[in-house]
Amino acid sequence: MIRGDGAIQQVDGLNKIINMKDHQISLYKQKDSLKDEKIENLNLIIIKKDEQYVLEKEKSENLLKELKSQRRKTFLYRVGTFIGIVSTSMLLLK
């Protein structure tokens, strides 16, 4: 009977170890799935940042075009004003 009691204790100890290892494995799996989820979230953030970068670049290009157009209009107004002043002066001097 003593030998049987020792075997039962040994089996109980091994079962406890197996349960602890199973729990440890489940924790590792949970940790792995959380890391996968974090990677997916980071990839989503990268995609959103890329989209923001493209939008900001387009906005910058559009503003630059608008600024060039505005400069052109201002230049034409100045030229027109100068021509108007010169032609008016010439007409008044005649």
C-alpha positions in Angstrom: 0.0 0.0 0.0 2.8 2.4 0.7 4.1 1.9 -2.9 0.6 2.7 -4.2 0.3 5.8 -2.1 3.6 7.1 -3.5 2.5 6.4 -7.0 -0.8 8.3 -6.4 1.1 11.2 -5.0 3.5 11.2 -8.0 0.6 11.1 -10.4 -1.1 13.9 -8.6 2.1 15.9 -8.8 2.5 15.2 -12.5 -1.1 16.2 -13.1 -0.5 19.5 -11.3 2.6 20.1 -13.4 0.6 19.3 -16.6 -2.2 21.7 -15.5 0.4 24.4 -14.8 2.0 23.8 -18.2 -1.4 23.9 -19.9 -2.2 27.1 -18.2 1.2 28.5 -19.2 0.6 27.4 -22.8 -2.8 29.2 -22.8 -1.2 32.3 -21.5 1.4 32.2 -24.3 -1.3 31.7 -26.9 -3.2 34.7 -25.4 -0.1 36.8 -25.4 0.6 35.8 -29.1 -2.9 36.7 -30.1 -2.6 40.1 -28.4 0.6 40.7 -30.2 -1.1 39.8 -33.5 -3.9 42.2 -32.7 -1.3 44.9 -31.8 0.5 44.3 -35.1 -2.8 44.7 -37.0 -3.6 47.9 -35.2 -0.1 49.3 -35.9 -0.5 48.4 -39.6 -3.9 50.2 -39.6 -2.2 53.2 -38.1 0.5 53.1 -40.8 -2.1 52.9 -43.5 -4.0 55.9 -42.0 -0.8 57.9 -41.7 0.0 57.2 -45.4 -3.5 58.4 -46.4 -3.0 61.5 -44.4 0.4 62.1 -46.0 -1.1 61.8 -49.5 -4.0 64.1 -48.6 -1.6 66.7 -47.1 0.6 66.5 -50.2 -2.4 67.0 -52.5 -3.5 69.9 -50.3 0.0 71.5 -50.5 0.1 71.1 -54.3 -3.3 72.7 -54.7 -2.4 75.6 -52.4 0.8 76.1 -54.4 -1.2 76.2 -57.7 -3.7 78.6 -56.2 -0.8 80.8 -55.0 0.8 80.8 -58.4 -2.6 81.7 -60.0 -3.1 84.5 -57.5 0.4 85.9 -58.2 -0.3 85.8 -62.0 -3.6 87.7 -61.5 -1.8 90.3 -59.3 0.9 90.7 -61.9 -1.7 91.2 -64.7 -3.6 93.7 -62.6 -0.4 95.7 -62.0 0.5 95.6 -65.7 -3.1 96.7 -66.6 -3.0 99.5 -64.1 0.4 100.6 -65.4 -0.8 100.5 -69.0 -4.0 102.5 -68.0 -1.9 105.1 -66.3 0.5 105.5 -69.2 -2.3 105.6 -71.8 -4.3 108.1 -69.7 -1.2 110.3 -69.3 -0.5 110.2 -73.0 -4.1 111.2 -73.8 -4.0 114.0 -71.3 -0.7 115.3 -72.6 -2.0 115.5 -76.2 
